[in-house]
Amino acid sequence: MDREFDVIVFGATGFTGRLVAEYLQNTYGQKISWAMAGRSASKLEEVRDEMKIPQSIPFIIADSSDVNSLELMASRTKSICTTVGPYQLYGENLLGACVKQGTDYVDLSGEPPWMVDTINKYSDLARISGARIVHSCGFDSIPFDLGVYFLQQHAITKYGRPCLKVRGRVRKMKGTFSGGTAASFGETMKRAMQEPEVLKWLKDPFSLVPGFSGPEQPKGNKPMEEKDLGSWAAPFIMASINTKNVHRSNALLGHLYGVDFIYDEMMLTGPGEEGKAVANHVAGDNSLAKNPPKPGDGPSKEERDTGYYDIMFVGNFQGGETLIVSVKGDRDPGYGSTSKMIAESALCLAMDVSREKTPGGIYTPAPAMGAALIERLISKAGLTFTIESA
């Protein structure tokens, strides 16, 4: 595809968008062709100066409510990276413009009802135009989606078959919760109160896989002791979106993990009575619901730089064997690492993944980019993928 830009960052004046722009400049500079997009030239100038981005990086003025501006923007680039959410409020016009122009698109959506809508409405159109639309290219759900993919690829290579059951377990994590994610959750719950079918989608682990209903999945909504891991486990707040994306990936990969595949996510809290107490505290903590962070706010550079995460994936084969891998990130999950992951996702689609391998459609990260994205994340974005026990 011969386009003016490799990637355009839409929403470059927002908190996460400016981090994406800074990352592209610091990592690639003039080695790629990219642009910053937003509603206001003056605000784009402020961010450019604040992030020490050279004046040679072009600005594109576009508004999520102005379809013509979005279509013009989409026609100029191979891929668009958008951080403008909640996507159910501000995302559809841009996604539709990318589908119309055959332009690749990545977002940070963790909004299952909106994703159900886009799958139903745009899948056929994207296949026709060649646009690759990839949702959830931040902390939800790249480390989890690619972690399961990495584990299953190793299982198939070594044992000739996938793991029947996989547990995603957050071992360590330091970082603040994203205000954008909180706003998206709030909008999702508003819609759920108005549309009964949305509540069904939120509860159904296979709601992103139209026409498929797999085996009953673990709920993961109560503390439990996992003696084989030597720890108590508590509910994990991002599990409801990550598990749906993993099951969609399995389906898009031709059920590579099996039609009876079982997956859940929890957070490990440690052994003994202390671990149990922490697990119970986590399960009963609703402080985020009462006082969510505001969109546009975020942690300081020091907080971002000292953040991290460590996720273990425990795979069990039908015969009882176990395989463990891990995915780790070197920045806070919600902002520092997320900004790097979405940037590399946009570049991966633009530069690494052919349309023969990944034709147009509505995707999750693993089936869209798989090993190519893992390689980018390891070499550029501070992630590690490790086989811990074979």
C-alpha positions, 0 to 999 in steps of 0.5 A: 500500500503506497500511502503518505504515512506509515502511521498517524497518532489520532488523539495525540494531545491526550495523555496516552496519545502524547506518550505514543507520539513521544515513543515514536519520536524517541524510538524511530525519529525519521526512520518512519513516516508518521504524523500527529492528529487531533482537533486543535493545531495549537494543542498539537503544537503544545504537545510537540514542544512539550515532548521535544518532537521536531517541527518536521513531524506533520499535523493533521486536523481531524475531529471524531464527529467530522466524518469527512476529516476522518476519511481524508486522514485515513486515506493518507496513511497505512495505519491509524493508532487511536487513543480517543475513547471511550470508543463507544462514544468517539470511535465508530466514525473513525473505525468506519472511515478506516474500513472505507479507505482500507486503512489499518486501525488499532485502538485501546478498546476494552469495551465488549458491547461496542466490540460486538457492534463493530464485529457485527457491522463491519466484519464483511465490509473490512474483508472487502476493503482490506482494512485490518481493525484490531481492538485492545492493543494496550495492557488490555489485552496484548500481554494476555492475548499474546501470552496465551498464544506464546504458550500454545505455540510452544505447547504445539511445537514441543508436544504436538498439541495445545494445552486444554486449560490455561490460567493467566495469573498476575504475579506482580503489578505496579501502576495506576488504573487508567482514567480512560479505562474507567470512563469506558467501563462507566459508559459500558455500564450505562448502556447495560442498564438500558439494553438487557442484551448488553448484560448478557454480552458482558457475562458471556465469555464467548460474546466476541465469537458470534455463533459459537458457544464453548465449554463453561468457563471458571468465574474467577470472581471469588478468592481461592487457594491454588495449592499447586501455585503456592498462593491465594488468588483474587479476582482480576479487574481486567479479566472480563475483557481479556478472557473474551479477547483470548476466546476470539483469538482462538476462534480466529486462529481456527480454534488452534487451542481447541474447541473445548479450551478453558481460560481464566485470569486472577491475581496472585496474593501470596500464601497462607493466612496473609495471602488469604487476607489480601485476596479477600481485601482485593475481592471486596475493594470497590474504591475504583468504582466510587472514585475512578481516575479522570480521563486525561489525568495520569501518573508522573514520568517517575511513576510510569518509569518505575511501574511494571507487571509480571504475568504467569500463564499456567497451561495444563494438558489433558494428560496432566502435564504442565507448561508455564510461560510468563510475560513481563513489562518494564513500565506501568501497565496503563500508560507507559507500557500501553503507549509502547504496545499500541505504537508497535501494533500500528507499525507491525500492521503497516510494515510487517504483516502482509494482507495475504497472511492477515486479510481485512477483518475485525481482529484481536492482536494474536491472530492479526500479528502473532509472532511478528508483534511479539518480536517487536515488543521484545526488541523495542517495547520492553516486554519479555516472553519467557518459557519458565517450565517445559 
